[in-house]
Amino acid sequence: MSEPNRELADFLRRARAQIDPARAGLPADGRIRRVPGLRREEVALLAGVSTDYYTRLEQGRRITPTTGVVDAIARALDLDAAGRVHLGRLVGRPATGPARRSVPVQRLRPGVHQLLDSLAGLPALVLGHRSDVLASNWMANALFADFAAMPATQRNYARWMFLGEEPRTLFADWESQARAAVESLRLEVGNNPGDRAGHALVEELSSESAEFRHWWREHRVLQRTHGAKRLRHPVAGELTVEYETLTLPGDPDQTLYVYTTEPGSPSREAMSLLASWSMPGRTTRPR
Protein backbone atom coordinates (compact mmCIF):
# COMPACT_ATOMS: atom_id res chain seq x y z
CA MET A 1 0.00 0.00 0.00
CA SER A 2 1.33 3.44 -0.89
CA GLU A 3 2.24 5.94 1.81
CA PRO A 4 -0.78 8.14 2.64
CA ASN A 5 -0.72 11.84 1.83
CA ARG A 6 -0.28 13.01 5.42
CA GLU A 7 -0.08 16.69 4.47
CA LEU A 8 -3.50 16.47 2.81
CA ALA A 9 -5.00 14.48 5.69
CA ASP A 10 -3.73 16.97 8.27
CA PHE A 11 -4.89 19.98 6.25
CA LEU A 12 -8.44 18.64 5.77
CA ARG A 13 -8.85 17.62 9.42
CA ARG A 14 -7.74 20.99 10.71
CA ALA A 15 -9.83 22.91 8.18
CA ARG A 16 -12.89 20.86 9.14
CA ALA A 17 -12.30 21.51 12.85
CA GLN A 18 -12.38 25.28 12.31
CA ILE A 19 -15.87 25.42 10.77
CA ASP A 20 -18.80 26.55 12.92
CA PRO A 21 -21.63 24.06 12.16
CA ALA A 22 -24.29 26.71 12.80
CA ARG A 23 -22.75 29.13 10.30
CA ALA A 24 -22.36 26.32 7.77
CA GLY A 25 -26.15 26.17 7.51
CA LEU A 26 -26.53 22.66 8.86
CA PRO A 27 -29.72 21.85 10.77
CA ALA A 28 -29.34 20.80 14.41
CA ASP A 29 -29.63 17.02 14.76
CA GLY A 30 -29.62 16.79 18.54
CA ARG A 31 -26.36 14.86 18.73
CA ILE A 32 -23.67 15.97 21.14
CA ARG A 33 -20.55 17.21 19.42
CA ARG A 34 -17.50 15.73 21.06
CA VAL A 35 -15.00 17.54 18.82
CA PRO A 36 -15.06 21.08 17.38
CA GLY A 37 -16.08 21.80 13.81
CA LEU A 38 -17.86 19.67 11.25
CA ARG A 39 -18.13 15.91 11.12
CA ARG A 40 -16.82 14.10 8.07
CA GLU A 41 -20.30 13.23 6.90
CA GLU A 42 -21.31 16.90 7.15
CA VAL A 43 -18.42 18.02 4.95
CA ALA A 44 -19.41 15.30 2.47
CA LEU A 45 -23.03 16.51 2.53
CA LEU A 46 -22.04 20.13 1.94
CA ALA A 47 -19.65 19.12 -0.85
CA GLY A 48 -22.11 16.74 -2.53
CA VAL A 49 -19.90 13.65 -2.29
CA SER A 50 -20.30 10.38 -0.44
CA THR A 51 -19.09 10.11 3.15
CA ASP A 52 -16.90 7.16 2.16
CA TYR A 53 -15.23 9.18 -0.61
CA TYR A 54 -14.51 12.15 1.63
CA THR A 55 -13.29 9.87 4.43
CA ARG A 56 -10.80 8.21 2.10
CA LEU A 57 -9.66 11.62 0.92
CA GLU A 58 -9.19 12.85 4.49
CA GLN A 59 -7.27 9.70 5.31
CA GLY A 60 -4.77 10.76 2.67
CA ARG A 61 -5.57 7.93 0.26
CA ARG A 62 -3.94 8.31 -3.14
CA ILE A 63 -6.98 9.47 -5.08
CA THR A 64 -7.21 12.51 -7.33
CA PRO A 65 -10.58 14.29 -7.19
CA THR A 66 -11.85 16.26 -10.13
CA THR A 67 -11.55 20.04 -10.18
CA GLY A 68 -15.28 20.27 -9.47
CA VAL A 69 -14.95 18.11 -6.35
CA VAL A 70 -11.98 20.14 -5.12
CA ASP A 71 -14.01 23.34 -5.57
CA ALA A 72 -16.97 21.81 -3.72
CA ILE A 73 -14.82 20.68 -0.79
CA ALA A 74 -13.14 24.09 -0.67
CA ARG A 75 -16.57 25.75 -0.44
CA ALA A 76 -17.72 23.29 2.23
CA LEU A 77 -14.62 24.08 4.30
CA ASP A 78 -14.95 27.82 3.61
CA LEU A 79 -11.38 28.03 2.31
CA ASP A 80 -10.07 31.35 1.05
CA ALA A 81 -8.21 31.68 -2.25
CA ALA A 82 -4.87 30.70 -0.74
CA GLY A 83 -6.41 27.68 0.97
CA ARG A 84 -8.10 26.62 -2.27
CA VAL A 85 -4.80 26.78 -4.17
CA HIS A 86 -3.06 24.86 -1.38
CA LEU A 87 -5.74 22.15 -1.40
CA GLY A 88 -5.47 21.85 -5.17
CA ARG A 89 -1.73 21.36 -4.98
CA LEU A 90 -2.02 18.79 -2.20
CA VAL A 91 -4.40 16.63 -4.24
CA GLY A 92 -2.55 17.20 -7.50
CA ARG A 93 -5.30 19.25 -9.14
CA PRO A 94 -4.37 21.07 -11.23
CA ALA A 95 -1.35 18.95 -12.01
CA THR A 96 1.89 20.73 -11.28
CA GLY A 97 4.30 18.24 -12.83
CA PRO A 98 7.14 16.49 -10.99
CA ALA A 99 8.17 18.00 -7.70
CA ARG A 100 11.30 20.09 -8.02
CA ARG A 101 14.33 18.74 -6.14
CA SER A 102 15.47 22.24 -5.31
CA VAL A 103 14.57 25.88 -5.83
CA PRO A 104 17.11 27.88 -7.83
CA VAL A 105 19.08 30.66 -6.15
CA GLN A 106 17.29 33.95 -6.68
CA ARG A 107 18.92 37.16 -7.85
CA LEU A 108 17.40 40.61 -8.28
CA ARG A 109 17.76 42.69 -11.41
CA PRO A 110 19.87 45.86 -10.96
CA GLY A 111 16.79 47.92 -11.75
CA VAL A 112 15.00 46.50 -8.70
CA HIS A 113 17.84 47.62 -6.45
CA GLN A 114 17.62 51.05 -8.04
CA LEU A 115 13.87 51.08 -7.40
CA LEU A 116 14.40 50.30 -3.71
CA ASP A 117 17.00 53.04 -3.40
CA SER A 118 14.65 55.53 -5.04
CA LEU A 119 11.84 54.97 -2.51
CA ALA A 120 13.19 57.69 -0.24
CA GLY A 121 11.48 57.71 3.15
CA LEU A 122 9.47 54.55 2.43
CA PRO A 123 10.59 51.23 3.90
CA ALA A 124 10.64 48.58 1.18
CA LEU A 125 12.00 45.08 0.82
CA VAL A 126 11.79 42.16 -1.57
CA LEU A 127 11.01 38.64 -0.37
CA GLY A 128 11.66 35.53 -2.39
CA HIS A 129 11.21 31.81 -1.82
CA ARG A 130 10.53 30.69 1.74
CA SER A 131 10.42 34.42 2.76
CA ASP A 132 14.12 35.00 2.09
CA VAL A 133 14.94 38.72 2.22
CA LEU A 134 16.48 39.31 -1.20
CA ALA A 135 16.92 43.06 -0.76
CA SER A 136 15.88 45.89 1.54
CA ASN A 137 16.41 49.63 1.46
CA TRP A 138 17.87 51.75 4.24
CA MET A 139 14.47 52.69 5.63
CA ALA A 140 13.42 49.04 5.93
CA ASN A 141 16.67 48.31 7.74
CA ALA A 142 16.00 51.24 10.09
CA LEU A 143 12.38 50.24 10.70
CA PHE A 144 12.83 46.49 11.16
CA ALA A 145 16.42 45.24 11.35
CA ASP A 146 19.74 45.65 9.59
CA PHE A 147 19.32 42.79 7.17
CA ALA A 148 22.61 43.76 5.50
CA ALA A 149 24.47 42.86 8.70
CA MET A 150 23.00 39.35 8.82
CA PRO A 151 24.85 36.39 7.30
CA ALA A 152 23.33 35.57 3.90
CA THR A 153 22.13 32.18 5.14
CA GLN A 154 20.16 33.85 7.95
CA ARG A 155 18.59 36.65 5.94
CA ASN A 156 15.07 35.24 6.12
CA TYR A 157 11.94 37.02 7.36
CA ALA A 158 10.36 34.04 9.14
CA ARG A 159 13.64 33.08 10.76
CA TRP A 160 14.17 36.65 11.96
CA MET A 161 10.61 36.83 13.28
CA PHE A 162 11.07 33.78 15.51
CA LEU A 163 14.80 33.67 16.28
CA GLY A 164 15.80 37.35 16.07
CA GLU A 165 16.27 39.50 19.14
CA GLU A 166 14.21 42.50 17.97
CA PRO A 167 10.79 41.26 16.77
CA ARG A 168 9.17 40.34 20.08
CA THR A 169 9.66 43.84 21.44
CA LEU A 170 9.45 45.66 18.10
CA PHE A 171 6.00 44.35 17.10
CA ALA A 172 3.16 45.30 19.43
CA ASP A 173 1.17 42.58 17.64
CA TRP A 174 4.01 40.05 17.49
CA GLU A 175 1.78 36.98 17.80
CA SER A 176 -0.38 38.06 14.88
CA GLN A 177 2.65 38.87 12.72
CA ALA A 178 4.42 35.65 13.66
CA ARG A 179 1.37 33.52 12.87
CA ALA A 180 1.08 35.23 9.49
CA ALA A 181 4.74 34.39 8.81
CA VAL A 182 4.08 30.73 9.62
CA GLU A 183 1.01 30.58 7.41
CA SER A 184 2.83 32.20 4.49
CA LEU A 185 5.73 29.79 4.87
CA ARG A 186 3.33 26.84 5.04
CA LEU A 187 1.83 27.93 1.72
CA GLU A 188 5.28 28.39 0.18
CA VAL A 189 6.53 24.97 1.31
CA GLY A 190 3.33 23.35 0.07
CA ASN A 191 3.83 24.95 -3.34
CA ASN A 192 7.45 23.71 -3.51
CA PRO A 193 7.45 20.29 -1.80
CA GLY A 194 10.87 19.42 -3.23
CA ASP A 195 12.64 22.49 -1.82
CA ARG A 196 15.25 21.09 0.55
CA ALA A 197 16.13 24.53 1.91
CA GLY A 198 12.49 25.16 2.76
CA HIS A 199 12.19 21.92 4.72
CA ALA A 200 15.49 22.62 6.47
CA LEU A 201 14.17 26.02 7.55
CA VAL A 202 10.98 24.45 8.92
CA GLU A 203 13.03 21.88 10.85
CA GLU A 204 15.25 24.59 12.32
CA LEU A 205 12.36 26.80 13.41
CA SER A 206 10.38 23.84 14.77
CA SER A 207 13.40 22.83 16.83
CA GLU A 208 14.16 26.32 18.15
CA SER A 209 10.66 27.78 18.68
CA ALA A 210 7.74 26.21 20.51
CA GLU A 211 5.39 28.84 19.07
CA PHE A 212 6.45 28.06 15.52
CA ARG A 213 6.10 24.33 16.14
CA HIS A 214 2.57 24.77 17.53
CA TRP A 215 1.36 27.09 14.77
CA TRP A 216 2.95 24.98 12.03
CA ARG A 217 0.90 22.00 13.22
CA GLU A 218 -2.29 24.03 12.78
CA HIS A 219 -1.70 23.73 9.03
CA ARG A 220 -3.19 27.13 8.17
CA VAL A 221 -2.09 28.89 5.00
CA LEU A 222 -2.14 32.58 4.08
CA GLN A 223 -1.11 34.62 1.08
CA ARG A 224 -0.21 38.10 2.29
CA THR A 225 -1.14 40.83 -0.17
CA HIS A 226 -1.71 43.79 2.17
CA GLY A 227 -2.12 44.56 5.83
CA ALA A 228 -0.85 46.55 8.78
CA LYS A 229 1.78 46.19 11.48
CA ARG A 230 1.85 47.89 14.87
CA LEU A 231 5.32 48.69 16.14
CA ARG A 232 7.06 50.00 19.25
CA HIS A 233 10.19 51.33 17.65
CA PRO A 234 13.15 52.23 19.91
CA VAL A 235 13.72 55.50 17.99
CA ALA A 236 10.39 56.42 16.37
CA GLY A 237 8.14 55.21 19.19
CA GLU A 238 4.71 53.72 18.56
CA LEU A 239 3.49 53.68 14.99
CA THR A 240 1.33 51.69 12.60
CA VAL A 241 2.54 50.96 9.09
CA GLU A 242 0.42 49.63 6.26
CA TYR A 243 1.90 47.52 3.51
CA GLU A 244 1.02 46.62 -0.05
CA THR A 245 2.66 43.85 -2.04
CA LEU A 246 3.59 43.83 -5.71
CA THR A 247 4.75 40.80 -7.66
CA LEU A 248 7.64 41.76 -9.90
CA PRO A 249 6.92 41.32 -13.63
CA GLY A 250 9.11 38.61 -15.07
CA ASP A 251 9.93 37.29 -11.57
CA PRO A 252 6.66 35.93 -10.10
CA ASP A 253 8.48 34.37 -7.14
CA GLN A 254 9.77 37.75 -5.95
CA THR A 255 7.46 40.10 -4.05
CA LEU A 256 8.01 43.77 -3.27
CA TYR A 257 6.68 45.00 0.08
CA VAL A 258 6.23 48.77 0.50
CA TYR A 259 5.30 50.26 3.89
CA THR A 260 3.42 53.53 4.26
CA THR A 261 1.70 55.58 6.97
CA GLU A 262 -1.53 57.56 7.00
CA PRO A 263 -1.06 61.24 6.03
CA GLY A 264 -1.24 63.63 8.99
CA SER A 265 -1.15 60.81 11.54
CA PRO A 266 1.21 60.37 14.50
CA SER A 267 2.57 57.37 12.61
CA ARG A 268 3.54 59.62 9.68
CA GLU A 269 5.36 61.94 12.10
CA ALA A 270 7.12 58.96 13.64
CA MET A 271 8.20 57.72 10.21
CA SER A 272 9.54 61.17 9.34
CA LEU A 273 11.52 61.17 12.59
CA LEU A 274 12.97 57.79 11.71
CA ALA A 275 13.90 58.98 8.21
CA SER A 276 15.71 62.04 9.56
CA TRP A 277 17.53 59.94 12.15
CA SER A 278 18.62 57.21 9.74
CA MET A 279 21.56 57.51 7.41
CA PRO A 280 20.80 56.39 3.84
CA GLY A 281 22.95 53.50 2.69
CA ARG A 282 23.18 50.71 0.24
CA THR A 283 20.43 48.19 -0.20
CA THR A 284 20.91 44.70 1.20
CA ARG A 285 22.41 42.56 -1.57
CA PRO A 286 22.92 38.81 -1.22
CA ARG A 287 26.56 37.82 -1.07
Salt bridges, closest charged atoms under 4 A:
GLU3 OE2 - ARG6 NE 2.99
GLU7 OE1 - ARG186 NH1 2.91
GLU7 OE1 - HIS219 NE2 3.61
ASP10 OD1 - ARG14 NE 3.00
ASP29 OD2 - ARG31 NE 3.10
ASP29 OD2 - ARG39 NH1 3.27
GLU41 OE2 - ARG31 NH2 3.35
GLU42 OE2 - ARG33 NH2 2.53
GLU42 OE2 - ARG39 NH1 3.11
ASP52 OD2 - ARG56 NE 3.19
GLU58 OE2 - ARG16 NH2 2.70
GLU58 OE2 - ARG40 NE 2.85
ASP71 OD1 - ARG84 NE 2.65
ASP132 OD2 - ARG130 NH1 2.87
GLU188 OE2 - HIS129 ND1 3.12
ASP195 OD2 - ARG130 NH2 2.86
GLU204 OE2 - ARG159 NH2 2.82
GLU211 OE2 - ARG168 NH1 2.98
GLU218 OE1 - ARG179 NH2 2.65
GLU218 OE2 - HIS214 NE2 3.57
GLU218 OE1 - ARG220 NE 3.76
ASP251 OD2 - ARG109 NH1 2.24
ASP253 OD2 - HIS129 NE2 3.51
